[in-house]
Amino acid sequence: MCAGCCCPRKGDRVTPQGLFYKDFPHFVNGTGNYIFCRYWEPKTPPRALAMILHGAGEHSGRYLGIASMLTKHSLFVFSHDHVGHGQSEGKRMSVSDFRIYIRDCLQHFDMVVSRYPNLKVFILGHALMLCAKVMYHLMPNLTLGYMDPRWLSRSLREVKNFENDPLNYHGPYKMKFTVQVLQAVAKLEKILPSITWPMLILHGDADKLCDIRGSFLLYKKASSIDKTLKIFSKCFHQLHREVPRVQGEVYALIGKWIDERLPPLEQ
């Protein structure tokens, strides 16, 4: 994939996967990169907002199914391709600091919330890939290898979907990116006791890309009173793209969890 892949501007060709040009077809981040955005609007007035954060090597368009489900629950859904991913600018899968991803997410979050200041916000995040910690300072450009798409889902259709999508990253993963993720995780562990917001944690116990111990740690250490951990037996990394039975269960669980926490409808 070309490292100079750009965010679409007015008149550029874009993919139709759930794209909704509301007000922000893109934004320019703190380092001058165009960041490609997607929006999904419910047919009824939105009762809440939902921000989707995609995983490493993919892009926001792969969450069309989840987004469509959320709009049926009257949520206004927004997402973007992280810098260096999908149709956003930036060197593919390479950042000097993991906080760049966070900075861009907060920028987009603030842009949308400023338009809907009185709505509750749900955040749906898919874990960025975690690999083994190695000697980054000696070999920052060492190639760790390629991610096997078969690890994503037990559904062969979903595996082929990933392989055939040119907006996904299909190259090798570098040491530098891996260590940036691991350093971010290490910092997160320190602040887990300060987290108090409601959370729903889902994980497959056959996930080869993200260690399930991280989900157990989050559930144990977070101070949230309202927290739920659901482990899916024999399931792989992307639960929302697992075999149809599991995918349906995941969608239903997320929808029910959100419904129970939405503000009551005005009479």
URJO-V363850 format. One line per field, one symbol per residue. ss: DSSP state (2 for helix, 1 for strand, 0 for the rest). phi: phi as a letter, one per 30 degrees, with the letter a starting at -180 (. if undefined). burial: I if it has 24 or more other C-alpha atoms within 12 Angstrom, else O. A space follows every 10 residues. Layout:
ss: ???
phi: ???
burial: ???
This chain:
ss: 0000000000 0000000000 0000011100 0001111111 0000000111 1110000002 2222222222 2000111111 0000000000 0000000022 2222222222 2222200001 1111100000 0000000000 0011100022 2000022222 2220000000 0011222222 2222222222 2222000011 1111000000 0022222222 2000001111 1100000022 2002222222 2222222220 0000000
phi: .ddcecddce jddbdddidb ddbbdabcdd ciddcdcbbb cddcedcacb cccdddicad ddcedddddd ddcicdcbaa deeibhcddj dehbbdaddd ddeddddded dddddbdccd cccccceddc bddbddddbd cdddjcdded ddaddddddd eddccddddc cdcceeddde dddddddded cedddbddbc cbacdcdccb dddddddedd dddedcbbbb ccdiccdcdd bdeeddeddd eddddddded cdddddd
burial: OOOOIIIIOO OOOIOOOIII OOOIIIIIIO OOIIIIIIII IIOOOIIIII IIIIIIIIII IIIIOIIIII IIIIIIIIII IIIIIIIIII OIIIIOOIOI IOOIIOIIIO IIIOOOOOOI IIIIIIIIII IIOOOOOOOO OOOIOOIOII IIIIIOOIIO OIOOOOIIII IOIIIIIIII IIOIIOOOOO OOOOOOOOII IIIIIIIIII IIOIIIOIIO OIOOOOOOII IIOOIIIIII IIIOOIIOOI IOIIIOIIOO OIOOOOO
